[in-house]
Amino acid sequence: MDSVPKKKKMRTLDSYFSNDKTKKQSFATIDHHEVELVEECVDDPVFVSDHTDEANFKDKSLAIIDHKDKVEECIADPTLISVDHTNVLSDNDLGHFIETYSQISEDKRFELLTNPWKPSKQYNFKNDVEHSKRPFLYKWFSQYPWLVYSKLLKGALCLTCVLFRAHVTHGSYFGSFITSSFVNHKKFVEKANQHEKNKWHIESFIRSKDFKDMKKTNCGIDQVLDSCYKNKIEKNRNKLKPIISSLLFCAIHNLPIRGDTDNTAVFNNLLKFRVDAGDLTLKTHLEKSNKNALYISHRVQNELLECLSSNLRSVITNEAMQAFCFSLIVDETADINGTEQLSICLRYLYNKNLHEEFLGFFPLQEFDASFITQTILEACTNLNIDMNKCVGQGYDGCATMAGHISGVQKKINNVYPMANFFHCASHRLNLVINDLNSLAEVRNCVGKIKEVTKFVRDSALRRNIVGNNLPKLCETRFVEKHKCIRKFKDQYVTIVEGLEEISKSNNFNSKTRQRCYELLNAITTPTFVVTLLIMAKYSAKFETVSTVLQGIDVDLQEATKHIQDLLSMLKIDRNNCENIFNSIFNEVKLVVSKIDLELKLPRRSVKQVHRENYPTNDVEVYFRQSLFIPYLESVIMSLKDRFSDEKLKIFTLYNLHPKKMKLMSDQQFAESVEFICTLYGSLLDNFKEQALSWYDLWKKKEVEPTMKLIDILDYATYYPAVCQAIQIAITLPVTSCSVERSFSTLRRLKTWVRNRMGNERLSSLGLINIHRQRYNNENFFNQQIDKSIDLFASNKRRLSLLFE
């Protein structure tokens, strides 16, 4: 049987190229005639076998995508056919300049920077890698703007790092993307991200940007360098601003900056919150900056806080030095660790407003007058405070501070004679109240109030029965002390009923019931009730005066006026004691009727040792003679004794007030002027003549009844020496309450949880927290941050922060 000849198999275009081992070429080098030829082959595969130059046709057609639509797309857009020449290397291929980067001219460098060679989307990167290795991906160009591809080196390079190679530091070397192309495409994304964060790349990128700006603006190299350096500094400063702002936020709101770890610290969590809120500058800084240049460590926190507090102190001391004079107010207390902290304030007149400003806490290693004096003077010297302008010292009455022979005030007065001492008016008024302890009934009444208050407040269950709003009697809080006595009187009936319930209740143990019964018996006697109502009546008056004296804008003359008014009121009550006590006793009767208490005379004996036997059987007369009159006389005598400042010659300054001058003769006023010249002659120039003219002016002029000393400054514009003397009178310290308010801040800052806080950090946080109202001004807030960065940058830093 004849064999049937096999029919010759026709090869299609796909099968024709499927067994070819040759690398495909880019379609970009094929002209329009060749495209038509390929298209004909796609339509009629037989044409392939009949083509005469098959090998040549194959080489020209390898890069064409095996789909007719792609061919038509290339024919419709000729630009896709004329981008890449496979066998020709471009002059702008960056691989030519790896070794000769330093010899490139500026024009060529600019050309490479703006128009480097870039392969087309149809470039076959598989041709540039070995078999089975991953090729370069075109999409990486959009992810990394600095990325270029070298056909010569068949790998990726960094455009900015090659053209603007950074300086090599000790122990460093250049590698892929810079001196050689990167070809390990399996790890491309990881290595590219590392390169992008490298300090070499950042420096090269900045230099390339500056070079491009210079070529575009045609500026000189010195101007470009200055501009670039300023931009760099501005960026670095912007990195610090959110960090300092976060520290300020913690200090202003008294938040603990650190935690058990950095992850639990308020400061670090606040930074994370800012990043989450969209602070890109801070996010970039925390993610890309070197770990030793983040500026969020504990040591840097202390340095930044110190810079902030130093700038704030400078603002305060500059205001005080711009004023004509100032007074020094000082007090001390122990912190939670037992360290004695000296608190210093300045009182001065600035822009016609009276200020009492806290300067900081200063630890004391010794407690004698000499060491305290040395600490005060050293602090003033370090803060550039001119003590020659100090006209007053304000302290409490302890012997170490107020001693007239070897106290702190005497030692400072010996060096600066114009710095006269003034005892705190609030302390003096409190001492007047304490002098009442000489009366046994008053002393016992205050003691029982303390015990009952403590007993009730120590238990939540007792508070629910007696009442929750019973304040604690605190000896060092003068206003609260008077308020406690007044409120105890208002709730007296409720307190008695509550103690009766506790003493009979089975919900409490026997010891509690026994103690409650003892307190109940102690406060349900006629003597206690009468004493309580007398004290409550006058505590309300003392409370008002104490509150006024604690104000900053009170001067000595106004404080003296309040004391004199109080003294006059007490004298009137003493002279009219029968009617005043009768109203009090009627209230006593009403109170004892509510608690079923009988009003009767205390037990009498033939011979009294501890109290007098008053010759009366009338209960009201007895308590008036034994309690009310001695109470008033004690207060009046103490006020006269402790507030005898009218006798002090220093008060001649207040004779410049028009009200005083109208009550004085010419000779009396002339004597006052002479004494003022003796005290402050070195500060007041031509005071005598101006003071006499001032006296003549107000002799003919009406005086407003409500005119204060500070209001007179507007009238003394043309009498500068008189104006300065009035400023001295206003600046003299009245109380030390501003210093004692800083103790409350100290206790809020240094707690048992934060007891290891250093003194510099404590003083800085206290200063910022006390003056937090200043930071409400946005301009002041921004100025303080900028000045703090300047001060922080005065020491050498890893980031450039100052333009030198």
C-alpha positions in Angstrom: 0.0 0.0 0.0 1.4 3.3 -1.1 2.2 5.5 1.8 0.3 8.8 1.8 2.7 11.7 1.8 2.4 13.8 5.0 0.8 17.2 4.6 3.3 19.9 5.4 2.2 21.6 8.7 1.7 25.3 8.4 3.3 27.3 11.2 1.5 30.2 12.8 3.3 33.4 14.0 3.0 32.3 17.6 4.5 28.9 17.0 7.1 30.4 14.8 8.5 32.4 17.8 7.7 29.9 20.6 10.8 27.8 20.1 13.1 30.7 19.6 15.8 31.3 22.2 16.7 34.8 21.2 15.8 37.7 23.5 12.9 39.8 22.3 13.7 43.3 21.2 11.8 46.5 21.9 9.1 47.4 19.4 10.1 51.0 19.7 12.7 50.7 16.8 10.3 49.3 14.2 9.2 51.8 11.5 5.7 52.0 10.0 6.5 49.8 7.1 7.6 47.0 9.4 4.5 47.4 11.5 2.3 46.9 8.4 4.4 43.8 7.6 3.8 42.3 11.0 0.1 43.1 10.8 -0.1 41.2 7.5 1.6 38.2 9.2 -1.0 38.3 12.0 -3.9 38.3 9.4 -2.2 35.6 7.2 0.2 33.3 9.0 1.1 31.6 5.7 2.9 34.8 4.7 5.5 34.0 7.3 6.8 30.9 5.5 7.0 32.6 2.2 8.9 35.6 3.4 12.4 35.7 2.0 14.3 37.3 4.9 12.9 35.2 7.7 15.7 35.7 10.2 15.7 39.5 9.8 12.0 39.7 10.1 12.1 37.7 13.3 14.6 40.0 14.9 12.5 43.0 14.0 9.3 41.5 15.4 10.3 39.9 18.7 9.1 42.9 20.9 5.6 43.1 19.4 2.8 42.0 21.7 1.0 38.9 20.3 -2.3 40.7 19.9 -3.5 42.6 17.0 -5.1 45.3 19.1 -1.7 46.2 20.7 -0.2 46.6 17.2 -3.0 48.9 16.2 -2.5 51.0 19.3 1.2 51.4 18.5 0.3 52.4 14.9 -2.3 54.9 16.2 0.4 56.5 18.6 3.7 56.8 16.8 5.4 58.2 19.9 5.3 54.8 21.4 7.4 53.6 18.5 10.2 56.2 18.7 11.2 56.4 22.3 13.8 53.7 22.9 16.6 52.5 20.7 17.6 49.1 21.9 21.1 48.9 20.6 21.9 52.6 21.2 23.0 53.9 24.6 21.7 57.4 25.4 24.2 60.2 26.4 22.1 60.9 29.4 22.4 57.3 30.8 23.5 57.9 34.4 25.7 54.9 34.3 28.3 56.9 32.2 28.9 59.2 35.2 29.4 56.9 38.1 33.2 57.4 38.1 33.3 60.9 36.6 30.6 62.6 38.7 33.0 65.2 40.0 34.0 66.2 36.4 30.5 67.0 35.2 29.9 70.5 34.1 27.1 72.5 35.7 25.1 72.6 32.5 25.4 68.9 32.0 24.6 68.2 35.6 21.5 70.3 35.3 20.5 68.5 32.1 21.0 65.1 33.8 19.0 66.3 36.8 16.1 67.5 34.8 16.1 65.1 31.8 17.8 61.8 32.6 17.4 58.8 30.3 14.4 56.8 31.2 13.2 53.5 29.5 9.7 53.4 28.0 6.9 51.3 29.4 7.5 48.7 26.7 11.1 48.2 27.7 11.8 44.6 28.4 13.8 44.5 31.6 14.0 40.7 31.5 16.7 41.1 28.8 18.9 42.8 31.5 18.8 40.0 34.1 20.0 36.5 34.2 17.6 33.5 33.7 15.2 33.0 36.6 16.0 36.2 38.3 13.4 38.9 39.0 13.4 41.9 36.6 13.1 45.6 37.3 9.5 46.8 37.6 8.4 50.0 35.8 6.0 51.0 38.5 8.9 51.7 40.9 9.6 54.9 39.0 6.3 56.4 40.4 7.1 55.2 43.9 10.6 56.7 44.1 11.0 60.0 42.3 14.8 59.9 42.7 15.0 56.5 40.9 16.6 56.2 37.4 17.6 53.1 35.4 20.9 52.6 33.6 20.9 50.5 30.4 24.7 50.5 30.6 24.9 49.0 34.1 21.5 47.2 33.7 20.4 48.3 37.2 18.8 51.1 39.3 20.6 54.2 40.5 19.8 57.2 42.7 19.8 60.3 40.6 20.6 62.8 43.3 23.2 60.6 45.1 25.2 60.1 41.9 25.2 63.7 40.8 25.6 65.2 44.3 27.5 62.6 46.2 27.5 63.3 49.9 30.6 63.5 52.1 31.7 60.2 53.6 32.0 60.2 57.4 34.4 58.1 59.3 33.6 54.4 59.1 31.0 54.8 56.3 31.1 53.8 52.6 29.0 54.1 49.5 27.2 51.2 47.9 24.3 50.3 45.7 22.3 53.1 44.1 25.4 55.4 44.3 28.7 53.7 43.2 27.1 50.7 41.6 23.7 49.8 40.2 21.2 47.9 42.3 20.3 44.5 40.7 18.9 42.5 43.6 15.3 43.2 42.6 13.9 40.7 45.1 14.8 43.1 47.9 14.3 46.3 46.0 11.5 47.8 48.0 13.3 47.1 51.3 16.6 48.5 50.2 15.1 51.5 48.4 13.2 52.5 51.6 16.5 52.2 53.6 18.3 54.3 51.1 15.6 57.0 51.1 16.1 57.4 54.9 19.9 57.5 54.7 21.5 60.7 55.7 23.6 60.6 52.4 20.4 60.6 50.4 18.8 63.4 52.4 21.9 65.6 52.1 22.2 64.8 48.3 18.5 65.5 47.8 18.8 68.9 49.5 21.9 69.8 47.5 20.1 68.8 44.2 17.1 70.9 45.1 19.3 73.9 46.0 21.3 73.4 42.7 18.1 73.4 40.7 16.8 76.5 42.4 20.1 78.2 41.8 20.0 77.4 38.0 16.4 78.6 37.7 16.8 81.8 39.6 20.4 82.6 38.4 21.4 83.5 42.0 25.0 83.5 43.2 26.3 80.5 45.0 26.6 82.4 48.3 23.0 83.5 48.2 21.9 80.0 47.3 23.9 78.5 50.2 22.5 81.1 52.6 19.0 80.4 51.4 19.4 76.7 51.6 20.9 76.8 55.0 18.1 79.0 56.2 15.5 76.6 54.8 17.3 73.7 56.5 17.3 75.5 59.8 13.7 76.5 59.5 12.7 72.8 58.8 14.7 71.7 61.8 13.1 74.3 64.1 9.7 73.2 62.9 10.5 69.7 64.0 11.2 71.0 67.6 8.1 73.2 67.9 5.5 70.4 68.3 7.8 68.8 70.9 8.2 72.0 72.9 4.5 72.7 72.5 3.6 69.3 74.0 5.9 69.9 76.9 4.2 73.2 77.6 0.8 71.6 77.4 1.9 69.1 80.1 3.4 71.8 82.3 0.5 74.2 82.0 -2.1 71.6 82.8 0.1 70.0 85.5 0.3 66.6 83.8 3.1 64.1 84.6 5.5 64.1 81.7 7.0 60.7 82.3 5.4 57.3 83.1 6.6 53.9 84.2 7.8 53.5 80.6 8.0 55.7 77.5 5.0 53.9 76.1 2.8 55.0 79.1 4.3 58.5 79.4 1.8 61.3 78.8 4.3 63.3 76.8 5.0 60.4 74.4 1.4 59.6 74.0 0.7 63.3 73.3 3.2 63.2 70.5 1.5 60.1 69.0 -1.8 61.9 69.3 -0.4 64.8 67.3 0.9 62.5 64.6 -2.5 60.8 64.4 -4.1 64.2 64.1 -2.1 64.9 61.0 1.1 66.6 62.1 3.2 65.5 59.1 6.3 67.4 60.2 6.4 65.6 63.5 5.6 62.3 61.9 8.5 62.6 59.4 10.8 63.7 62.2 10.0 60.7 64.5 10.1 58.2 61.6 13.1 59.4 59.6 15.4 61.3 61.9 18.3 59.6 63.6 17.5 58.2 67.0 20.1 60.5 68.7 18.5 63.5 67.1 14.8 63.0 68.0 15.0 65.3 71.1 12.4 63.5 73.1 14.7 61.9 75.8 14.4 62.6 79.5 17.5 64.7 79.5 16.4 66.8 76.6 13.0 67.3 78.2 14.7 68.8 81.2 16.8 71.0 79.0 13.8 72.3 77.0 11.9 72.9 80.3 14.8 74.8 81.6 15.0 76.9 78.4 11.2 77.6 78.7 11.5 78.7 82.3 14.6 80.7 81.7 12.9 82.7 79.0 9.8 83.2 81.2 12.0 84.4 84.1 13.7 86.8 81.7 10.3 88.3 80.7 9.4 88.8 84.4 12.8 90.2 85.4 12.8 92.6 82.4 9.4 93.9 83.4 10.6 94.4 87.0 13.8 96.1 85.8 11.8 98.4 83.5 9.8 99.5 86.6 11.1 102.3 88.7 11.4 100.0 91.8 10.4 96.6 93.1 9.9 94.7 96.4 11.1 91.2 97.4 8.6 88.7 98.8 10.0 85.4 100.2 8.8 82.4 102.1 9.8 78.8 102.5 8.1 75.4 103.0 9.0 71.7 102.9 8.1 69.5 99.9 7.0 65.9 100.0 10.6 64.7 100.4 11.3 67.1 103.3 13.5 69.4 101.2 13.1 73.0 102.3 12.1 75.1 99.2 12.6 78.8 99.2 10.0 80.6 97.1 10.8 84.1 95.7 8.4 86.6 94.2 8.8 90.2 92.9 6.2 92.9 93.4 6.4 95.8 90.9 4.4 98.3 88.9 4.4 97.7 85.1 2.2 99.5 82.6 0.2 100.9 85.5 -0.7 97.4 86.6 0.6 95.9 89.9 2.3 92.6 89.6 3.4 89.9 92.1 5.3 87.4 90.0 6.8 84.1 91.1 10.4 83.4 90.1 11.0 79.8 91.2 11.9 77.4 94.0 15.4 77.4 95.5 16.4 74.5 97.8 17.9 75.2 101.2 20.6 73.1 102.6 20.8 75.2 105.8 18.1 77.1 107.6 19.9 79.9 109.4 19.5 83.6 108.4 23.0 83.8 106.8 22.4 81.0 104.4 18.9 82.1 103.4 20.2 85.7 102.8 23.0 84.3 100.6 20.5 82.1 98.7 18.3 85.1 98.0 21.0 87.4 96.9 22.7 84.8 94.7 19.3 84.1 93.0 18.8 87.8 92.3 22.3 88.1 90.9 21.9 85.1 88.6 18.6 86.5 87.4 20.2 89.9 86.7 18.0 91.7 89.3 19.4 95.0 90.4 18.9 95.0 94.2 19.7 98.7 94.3 16.1 99.2 93.1 14.6 97.1 95.9 12.5 99.2 98.2 10.8 96.6 100.3 11.0 93.1 101.8 7.9 91.1 102.7 8.1 88.0 104.9 6.1 86.3 107.6 6.9 87.0 111.3 9.3 84.1 112.1 12.5 85.2 113.9 14.8 83.9 111.2 13.3 86.1 108.6 12.0 89.1 110.6 14.6 89.4 113.3 15.7 93.0 113.8 19.2 92.2 114.9 20.3 89.1 112.9 17.3 88.2 110.8 17.3 87.9 107.0 15.6 91.3 106.6 18.3 93.0 108.7 21.1 91.4 106.8 19.7 92.5 103.4 18.9 96.0 104.8 22.5 96.4 105.9 23.6 95.9 102.2 20.7 97.7 100.6 19.4 100.4 103.0 16.3 101.2 101.0 14.9 97.7 101.3 12.7 98.1 104.4 11.0 95.2 106.0 7.2 94.8 106.1 5.5 92.1 108.1 2.8 90.3 106.1 -0.6 91.8 107.0 -2.5 88.5 106.6 -0.1 86.8 109.1 -0.5 89.7 111.5 -4.3 89.4 111.4 -4.1 85.7 111.9 -1.9 86.3 114.9 -4.6 88.6 116.3 -7.0 85.6 116.1 -4.4 83.3 117.7 -4.0 85.8 120.6 -7.6 84.9 121.5 -6.3 81.5 122.6 -5.4 83.2 125.8 -9.1 82.9 126.6 -9.7 79.3 127.8 -13.2 79.1 126.4 -12.1 80.2 122.9 -9.1 77.8 122.9 -11.3 74.9 124.0 -14.0 75.8 121.4 -11.5 75.8 118.5 -10.0 72.5 119.7 -13.4 70.8 119.8 -14.3 72.1 116.4 -11.1 70.6 115.0 -11.8 67.2 116.7 -15.4 67.0 115.5 -14.5 68.0 112.0 -11.7 65.4 111.8 -13.9 62.7 113.4 -16.6 63.3 110.8 -14.4 63.6 107.8 -12.4 60.4 108.5 -15.3 58.2 107.6 -17.6 58.3 104.5 -20.4 56.7 106.6 -20.1 59.4 109.3 -20.1 62.1 106.6 -23.3 60.7 105.1 -25.0 61.0 108.5 -23.6 64.3 109.7 -23.1 66.1 106.4 -20.6 66.2 103.5 -20.0 69.9 103.3 -18.2 70.3 106.6 -14.8 72.0 105.8 -11.6 71.2 107.6 -10.2 73.8 110.0 -6.8 74.7 108.6 -4.5 77.0 110.7 -2.4 78.0 107.7 -5.3 78.9 105.4 -6.6 82.1 107.1 -9.8 82.6 105.0 -10.7 78.9 105.3 -10.2 79.0 109.0 -12.8 81.7 109.4 -15.1 80.0 106.9 -14.9 76.7 108.8 -16.0 78.3 112.1 -18.9 80.1 110.3 -20.1 76.9 108.6 -19.8 74.8 111.8 -22.1 77.3 113.4 -24.6 77.1 110.5 -24.6 73.3 110.7 -24.4 73.0 114.5 -27.9 71.5 115.0 -27.4 68.9 112.2 -24.0 68.0 113.6 -25.4 67.4 117.1 -28.2 65.2 115.7 -25.8 63.2 113.6 -23.5 62.6 116.5 -26.4 61.4 118.6 -27.4 59.0 115.9 -23.8 57.6 115.6 -23.5 57.2 119.4 -26.6 55.1 119.5 -26.3 53.2 116.2 -25.2 49.5 116.1 -23.6 50.0 112.7 -20.5 51.4 114.5 -18.1 49.7 116.8 -18.0 50.5 120.5 -14.8 52.6 120.3 -16.4 54.8 117.6 -19.6 55.2 119.6 -17.6 56.0 122.7 -15.6 58.7 121.0 -18.7 60.1 119.4 -20.4 60.3 122.8 -17.4 62.2 124.2 -17.5 64.8 121.4 -21.2 65.1 121.7 -21.0 66.0 125.4 -18.2 68.4 124.7 -20.1 70.5 122.2 -23.5 70.5 123.9 -22.6 72.8 126.8 -23.9 76.4 127.2 -20.4 77.7 127.3 -19.5 76.0 123.9 -22.7 77.3 122.2 -22.2 80.9 123.4 -18.5 80.9 122.4 -19.3 79.4 119.0 -21.8 82.0 118.1 -19.6 84.9 119.3 -16.7 83.5 117.2 -18.9 82.9 114.2 -20.2 86.4 114.2 -16.7 88.0 114.1 -15.1 85.3 112.0 -17.4 86.4 109.2 -16.0 90.0 109.5 -12.4 88.7 109.7 -13.0 86.5 106.7 -13.9 89.6 104.6 -10.8 91.5 105.6 -8.5 88.5 105.1 -9.9 88.0 101.6 -9.2 91.7 100.7 -5.7 91.6 102.2 -4.8 88.7 100.0 -5.4 90.6 96.8 -2.4 91.6 94.7 -3.5 95.2 94.0 -3.8 96.2 97.6 -1.3 98.8 98.9 -0.3 99.4 102.5 -2.5 102.4 102.9 -5.6 100.5 101.7 -4.7 97.5 104.0 -4.3 99.9 106.9 -7.7 101.4 106.1 -9.4 98.0 106.2 -7.8 97.2 109.6 -8.8 100.6 111.0 -12.4 100.1 109.8 -12.4 96.7 111.5 -11.0 98.2 114.7 -13.6 100.9 114.7 -16.4 98.4 114.3 -15.0 96.4 117.2 -14.8 99.5 119.4 -18.4 100.3 118.6 -19.5 96.8 119.5 -17.6 97.1 122.8 -19.2 100.3 123.7 -22.6 98.9 122.8 -21.9 95.4 124.2 -25.3 95.0 125.9 -27.4 95.3 122.8 -24.9 93.4 120.6 -24.7 90.5 123.0 -28.4 90.5 123.5 -28.9 89.7 119.8 -26.3 87.0 120.0 -27.9 85.5 123.2 -31.3 85.4 121.6 -29.8 83.3 118.8 -28.2 81.1 121.4 -31.6 80.5 123.0 -33.0 79.5 119.6 -30.2 77.0 119.0 -30.3 75.3 122.5 -34.1 74.9 122.2 -33.5 72.8 119.1 -31.1 70.4 120.8 -33.0 70.3 124.2 -30.1 72.0 126.1 -30.7 73.9 129.3 -29.0 77.3 129.6 -27.6 77.6 133.1 -24.6 79.1 134.9 -21.4 77.0 135.2 -20.6 75.3 138.5 -19.4 77.7 141.1 -17.1 77.2 144.1 -16.1 79.3 147.0 -12.6 79.8 145.7 -12.1 79.8 142.0 -8.6 79.1 140.6 -9.0 78.9 136.8 -11.9 81.4 136.3 -13.6 84.2 138.1 -16.9 84.0 140.0 -18.9 86.8 138.5 -21.4 88.3 140.9 -24.6 87.6 139.0 -27.3 85.0 138.7 -28.4 86.1 135.2 -27.1 83.7 132.5 -27.0 86.4 129.8 -25.1 88.8 132.0 -22.7 86.1 133.1 -21.7 85.1 129.6 -21.5 88.8 128.5 -19.1 89.5 131.3 -17.1 86.3 131.1 -17.0 85.7 127.3 -18.2 88.5 125.1 -16.4 91.5 126.7 -13.0 89.7 127.1 -13.2 88.5 123.5 -13.7 92.0 122.1 -11.0 93.6 124.4 -8.5 90.9 123.4 -9.1 91.5 119.6 -9.0 95.3 120.0 -5.7 95.2 122.0 -4.1 92.8 119.5 -5.1 94.8 116.5 -3.7 98.0 118.0 -0.5 96.3 119.0 0.2 94.4 115.7 -1.1 97.0 113.3 0.7 100.1 114.7 2.3 100.9 111.3 0.8 104.3 111.3 3.6 105.2 113.7 6.3 104.1 111.2 7.9 107.0 109.4 7.9 104.9 106.2 4.2 105.7 106.0 5.0 109.3 105.3 5.0 108.3 101.6 1.2 108.0 101.8 1.0 111.7 102.8 1.4 112.3 99.0 -2.2 111.2 98.6 -4.5 114.3 98.1 -6.8 113.1 100.9 -3.9 113.1 103.4 -2.5 116.4 102.1 -5.7 118.3 102.7 -5.6 117.3 106.4 -2.0 118.5 106.8 -0.5 121.9 107.5 2.3 123.3 105.4 4.8 122.5 108.1 3.7 119.0 108.6 3.9 118.2 104.9 7.3 119.8 104.7 8.5 117.5 107.5 7.1 114.5 105.6 9.0 115.6 102.4 12.2 115.9 104.3 11.9 112.4 105.7 11.1 110.9 102.3 14.2 112.6 100.9 16.2 111.0 103.7 14.9 107.5 102.9 14.9 107.6 99.1 16.9 110.6 98.1 19.2 108.6 96.0 16.3 107.5 93.8 14.2 110.7 93.8 15.8 113.6 91.9 14.5 117.1 92.7 11.8 115.7 94.8 11.5 118.5 97.4 10.5 121.2 95.0 8.1 119.0 93.0 6.5 117.8 96.2 5.7 121.3 97.4 4.3 122.2 94.0 2.2 119.0 94.2 0.9 120.1 97.6 -0.1 123.5 96.2 -1.9 121.9 93.3 -4.2 119.7 95.4 -4.9 122.3 98.1 -7.0 124.1 95.4 -8.5 120.9 93.8 -11.3 118.7 94.7 -10.5 115.0 95.6 -12.7 112.2 94.5 -13.8 110.1 97.5 -12.9 106.7 95.8 -9.5 107.8 94.5 -6.8 105.2 95.1 -3.1 105.7 95.2 -2.6 104.1 91.8 -5.1 106.5 90.3 -3.0 109.5 91.3 -0.3 108.5 88.8 -2.3 109.9 85.9 -2.2 113.3 87.7 1.5 113.2 88.4 2.8 113.1 84.9 4.4 116.5 85.1 5.8 115.8 88.6 8.2 112.8 87.8 9.8 112.7 91.3 6.4 112.7 93.0 5.3 110.0 90.5 8.3 107.9 91.4 7.6 108.3 95.2 4.0 107.2 94.6 5.3 104.2 92.7 7.5 103.3 95.7 4.5 103.5 98.0 2.4 101.3 95.7 5.2 98.7 95.4 5.8 98.2 99.1 4.7 94.7 100.0 1.4 94.1 101.9 1.2 90.4 102.3 3.2 87.3 101.3 0.1 85.5 100.0 1.4 85.2 96.4 4.4 83.3 97.6 2.2 81.0 99.7 0.0 80.3 96.7 3.1 78.8 95.1 3.2 76.2 97.9 -0.2 74.8 96.6 1.4 74.4 93.2 4.4 72.7 94.8 2.1 70.2 96.5 0.3 69.5 93.2 3.6 69.0 91.3 5.7 67.0 93.8 3.5 64.2 95.0 4.2 60.8 96.4 4.1 59.4 92.9 6.5 62.0 91.5 8.7 62.4 94.6 12.0 61.9 92.7 11.6 65.0 90.6 14.8 67.1 90.4 14.7 70.6 91.7 15.5 72.2 88.3 12.5 70.3 86.7 10.3 71.1 89.7 11.1 74.9 89.5 10.6 75.0 85.8 7.2 73.2 85.9 6.1 75.3 88.8 7.0 78.5 87.1 5.2 77.6 83.9 2.1 76.3 85.7 1.8 79.4 87.9 2.2 81.8 85.0 -0.1 79.7 82.7 -2.3 82.7 82.0 0.5 84.3 80.1 0.5 81.5 77.6 -3.1 82.2 76.6 -1.7 84.9 74.4 -0.9 83.3 71.1 1.9 85.7 70.3 3.5 85.2 73.7 3.2 81.4 73.3 4.9 81.4 69.9 7.6 83.9 71.0 8.5 81.7 74.0 8.8 78.6 71.8 11.1 80.5 69.3 13.2 81.9 72.1 13.5 78.6 73.8 14.7 77.0 70.6 17.3 79.8 70.3 18.5 79.1 73.9 18.5 75.3 73.3 20.6 75.7 70.1 23.2 77.8 71.9 24.8 74.5 72.8 26.1 72.3 70.0 23.3 70.1 68.6 23.1 67.4 66.0 20.5 69.4 64.1 21.3 72.9 62.9 18.9 75.3 64.7 20.5 78.7 64.4 21.7 80.7 61.4 25.2 81.8 62.3 
